[in-house]
Amino acid sequence: MSENINYPYIVDYLRSILPARDGLLAEIEEKSKQEESYVPIAEPETAQLLRVMARLSGGGDFLEIGTGCAYSSIVLARETSGTVTTIERYSKAAGFARENIEKAGLSDRITLLEGEASEILPSLEGEYSLVFLDAAKGQYPAFLPHILRLLKAGGILISDNVLYKGMTAERSLLIRRKITIVKRLRIYLKTLYETEGLTTCVLPLGDGVAISVKGDKNA
Ligand SMILES: C[S@@+](CC[C@H](N)C(=O)[O-])C[C@H]1O[C@@H](n2cnc3c(N)ncnc32)[C@H](O)[C@@H]1O
């Protein structure tokens, strides 16, 4: 879980009212908090947003870029009867992911594609009703054309960490080595807002989440 951009009392309150997670998700959350070598996962309140968006998408097939240990892949797969295709380039994370997908009994509906998303995305075909983008933040602008091609009309794109510990919004928080990433995140958000046929809002939830819907409003 990454650092949160909200007041601690707001985060604590939001987390205190979330429905309890089952054994496996609770175990992954605990590992991600306690074990430095484990993979970061979406904040629990962001995971709850994923559940809501998955329901609003009407189900169908989902795509995720940035599997980590498959916490969010499992959350998404449980909200649809369709499939989840998920991409991960870090072999250690892919190993944790396979283990968790199997423990969740979801090996038949979650397909893990191991490799670099910029190489895998061009080869993907099909229509996804929801895309969850949670990979290297500096690559978001480069991934967008592929995502728009793969997202069906009416489909939902959820982009995580777009406020990036507040750095996207506030210059004084900016760490020198993150300057390029933050510049790209700003370009990404501007592009989301300006892309014709895409309607976007940014929520200051978790580490900042952009929600975009693809579709022609005159259709
Ligand atoms: C924050 S973690 C994903 C967490 C996961 N979505 C969850 O909530 O359980 C980001 C993951 O994206 C992977 N990643 C980053 N950039 C990538 C890329 N270009 N291609 C494939 N995987 C990438 C990282 O290795 C890392 O495991």
The ligand as an SDF file (V2000), in Angstrom:
LIG
                    3D

 27 29  0  0  0  0  0  0  0  0999 V2000
    1.3610   -1.4100   -7.3420 C   0  0  0  0  0  0  0  0  0  0  0  0
    1.8240   -2.9310   -8.0150 S   0  0  0  0  0  0  0  0  0  0  0  0
    0.2950   -3.6060   -8.5250 C   0  0  0  0  0  0  0  0  0  0  0  0
   -0.6310   -3.9030   -7.4190 C   0  0  0  0  0  0  0  0  0  0  0  0
   -1.8630   -4.6740   -7.8400 C   0  0  0  0  0  0  0  0  0  0  0  0
   -2.5800   -4.0040   -8.9070 N   0  0  0  0  0  0  0  0  0  0  0  0
   -2.7650   -4.8260   -6.6320 C   0  0  0  0  0  0  0  0  0  0  0  0
   -3.4570   -3.8700   -6.2680 O   0  0  0  0  0  0  0  0  0  0  0  0
   -2.7650   -5.9100   -6.0430 O   0  0  0  0  0  0  0  0  0  0  0  0
    2.4890   -2.4960   -9.5630 C   0  0  0  0  0  0  0  0  0  0  0  0
    3.0080   -3.7000  -10.3340 C   0  0  0  0  0  0  0  0  0  0  0  0
    3.1290   -3.3170  -11.6890 O   0  0  0  0  0  0  0  0  0  0  0  0
    4.2660   -3.9770  -12.2310 C   0  0  0  0  0  0  0  0  0  0  0  0
    4.6710   -3.1920  -13.3940 N   0  0  0  0  0  0  0  0  0  0  0  0
    5.1060   -1.9060  -13.4100 C   0  0  0  0  0  0  0  0  0  0  0  0
    5.3270   -1.4980  -14.6620 N   0  0  0  0  0  0  0  0  0  0  0  0
    5.0620   -2.5560  -15.4730 C   0  0  0  0  0  0  0  0  0  0  0  0
    5.1430   -2.7620  -16.8850 C   0  0  0  0  0  0  0  0  0  0  0  0
    5.5540   -1.7980  -17.6980 N   0  0  0  0  0  0  0  0  0  0  0  0
    4.7970   -3.9710  -17.3730 N   0  0  0  0  0  0  0  0  0  0  0  0
    4.3750   -4.9630  -16.5420 C   0  0  0  0  0  0  0  0  0  0  0  0
    4.2940   -4.8290  -15.1970 N   0  0  0  0  0  0  0  0  0  0  0  0
    4.6260   -3.6380  -14.6650 C   0  0  0  0  0  0  0  0  0  0  0  0
    5.2760   -3.9540  -11.0970 C   0  0  0  0  0  0  0  0  0  0  0  0
    6.2600   -4.9450  -11.2630 O   0  0  0  0  0  0  0  0  0  0  0  0
    4.3960   -4.1480   -9.8740 C   0  0  0  0  0  0  0  0  0  0  0  0
    4.3410   -5.4820   -9.4750 O   0  0  0  0  0  0  0  0  0  0  0  0
  1  2  1  0
  2  3  1  0
  2 10  1  0
  3  4  1  0
  4  5  1  0
  5  6  1  0
  5  7  1  0
  7  8  2  0
  7  9  1  0
 10 11  1  0
 11 12  1  0
 11 26  1  0
 12 13  1  0
 13 14  1  0
 13 24  1  0
 14 15  1  0
 14 23  1  0
 15 16  2  0
 16 17  1  0
 17 18  1  0
 17 23  2  0
 18 19  1  0
 18 20  2  0
 20 21  1  0
 21 22  2  0
 22 23  1  0
 24 25  1  0
 24 26  1  0
 26 27  1  0
M  CHG  2   2   1   9  -1
M  END
$$$$
